[in-house]
């Protein structure tokens, strides 16, 4: 049986993996559980180390969301979300209903996903944004940590987002999923 392959940008075939194969490799010790990567359409994508600015913004968002979080919702911090058989992502923050087992959370269960980006901004605003839309994540914020700008995506569709609004550092960040949330990145 031939292994699944993907075609990298330079045109050469690469071995494609499934979530189940990655989990088996972790169980066998081939991949360490503390390695920081995502599986994007079958390809292992290493993630960069977090910077002070990244962690500062993520912490402030975490505090604000927890304060506004209703009892029926849960906040995941760098939680692995399995979008398909060959894709898992680890958004910086994800809000989803309590009562759904983490390994069963689907894209459409995620009410708000947040990606804080510094070096990964093109990746987060490009391929990852399309993946989140395709898998039905309800709302996505991609935050440019350096400039404190937020790209708010809503209305997911298989081909992209119905709406993308760009907010500056002094604009109010609000979410329909969290009525009590109001943040301004310029104050962080």
C-alpha positions in Angstrom: 0.0 0.0 0.0 1.4 3.4 -1.0 1.6 6.1 1.7 -0.4 9.2 1.2 1.6 12.1 -0.3 1.3 15.8 -0.5 3.0 18.0 -3.0 5.2 20.7 -1.4 5.7 24.2 -2.9 8.8 23.1 -4.8 6.9 20.3 -6.5 8.4 17.3 -4.7 6.1 14.7 -3.1 6.1 14.5 0.7 4.7 11.8 2.9 1.2 12.8 4.3 0.2 11.9 7.8 -3.1 11.4 9.6 -4.0 12.5 13.1 -4.2 8.8 14.1 -0.7 8.2 12.8 0.7 11.2 14.7 -0.9 10.1 17.9 0.5 6.6 17.4 4.0 8.1 16.8 3.6 10.1 20.1 2.5 7.0 21.9 5.6 5.1 20.6 7.9 8.0 21.6 8.9 8.8 18.0 7.5 12.3 18.4 7.8 13.8 21.8 4.5 15.1 23.4 6.1 18.4 24.2 7.1 19.1 20.5 5.2 22.2 19.3 3.6 21.6 15.9 0.4 21.4 14.0 -0.8 18.9 11.4 -2.1 20.9 8.4 -3.7 18.8 5.7 -1.3 16.0 6.4 1.9 18.0 6.8 3.7 18.6 10.1 4.2 22.3 10.6 6.6 23.2 13.4 5.5 26.2 15.5 7.9 29.0 16.5 8.8 29.7 20.1 6.5 32.3 21.8 7.8 35.8 22.4 7.2 38.0 25.4 4.8 40.2 23.4 2.9 37.1 22.2 2.5 35.8 25.8 1.6 39.2 27.1 -1.3 39.6 24.7 -2.4 36.0 25.1 -2.5 36.4 28.9 -4.5 39.7 28.7 -7.0 38.0 26.3 -7.2 35.0 28.6 -8.0 37.1 31.6 -10.6 39.2 29.7 -12.3 36.1 28.3 -12.4 34.3 31.6 -14.1 37.3 33.2 -16.8 37.3 30.4 -17.2 33.5 30.1 -20.7 32.2 30.9 -21.0 28.9 32.8 -22.0 27.0 29.7 -18.7 27.7 27.8 -15.2 26.5 28.2 -11.9 28.3 27.4 -9.1 26.2 25.9 -5.5 27.6 26.0 -3.3 26.2 23.3 -5.7 23.3 23.1 -5.4 20.8 20.2 -8.5 20.9 18.0 -8.9 18.1 15.5 -10.5 19.6 12.4 -10.3 16.5 10.2 -8.6 13.2 9.9 -5.4 14.9 8.6 -5.6 18.3 10.3 -5.2 19.5 13.9 -4.5 23.1 15.0 -3.6 24.6 18.4 -5.2 28.1 18.5 -3.8 30.3 21.3 -7.4 30.5 22.7 -10.6 28.7 21.8 -14.1 29.1 23.3 -16.4 26.1 23.0 -19.4 24.5 24.8 -18.8 22.6 28.0 -20.0 19.1 27.8 -18.3 18.4 24.5 -15.3 16.1 25.0 -12.2 17.9 23.8 -11.2 15.1 21.3 -14.8 15.4 19.8 -14.8 19.2 19.4 -15.4 20.1 15.8 -14.8 23.3 14.0 -18.5 24.3 14.2 -18.4 23.8 18.0 -15.8 26.6 18.3 -17.5 29.9 19.0 -14.3 31.9 19.0 -10.7 31.0 18.1 -7.9 33.4 18.6 -4.4 33.2 16.9 -1.8 35.7 18.3 0.8 36.1 15.6 4.2 37.7 15.4 6.4 35.7 13.1 3.6 33.5 11.9 1.3 36.3 10.7 1.3 35.4 7.0 0.6 31.7 7.8 -2.2 32.6 10.3 -3.8 35.1 8.0 -3.5 32.8 5.0 -3.8 29.0 5.1 -4.9 28.7 8.7 -7.7 31.3 8.2 -9.0 29.3 5.2 -8.9 26.1 7.3 -10.9 27.6 10.1 -13.5 28.9 7.7 -13.7 25.6 5.8 -14.3 23.7 9.1 -17.0 26.0 10.3 -15.3 27.9 13.2 -17.9 30.6 14.1 -15.5 33.5 14.7 -11.8 33.9 14.3 -9.5 36.6 15.6 -6.0 36.8 14.1 -4.0 39.3 16.1 -0.9 41.1 14.7 1.0 41.2 18.0 3.5 43.7 16.9 1.0 46.3 15.7 -1.8 45.3 18.0 -4.2 45.0 15.0 -6.9 42.4 15.0 -8.5 40.8 12.0 -12.0 39.6 13.0 -13.4 36.9 10.8 -17.1 35.9 10.9 -19.6 34.0 8.8 -17.5 30.9 7.9 -18.1 29.3 4.5 -16.2 26.5 2.7 -14.6 29.1 0.4 -13.7 31.7 3.1 -15.3 34.2 5.4 -18.3 36.4 4.7 -16.8 39.2 6.8 -13.3 40.3 7.7 -13.0 43.5 9.8 -9.7 45.0 10.6 -9.5 46.7 14.1 -6.8 48.9 15.4 -5.2 48.9 18.8 -7.7 51.3 20.3 -10.8 49.7 18.7 -13.0 47.6 21.0 -12.8 43.9 20.6 -16.1 42.2 21.2 -17.6 38.8 20.4 -21.2 37.7 20.0 -20.2 34.5 21.9 -19.1 36.5 25.0 -21.5 39.5 25.5 -19.5 40.8 28.5 -16.2 40.9 26.7 -14.7 44.3 25.7 -10.9 44.6 25.2 -8.6 47.1 23.6 -5.1 45.8 22.7 -3.6 49.3 22.8 -3.9 49.3 26.6 -1.8 46.1 26.9 
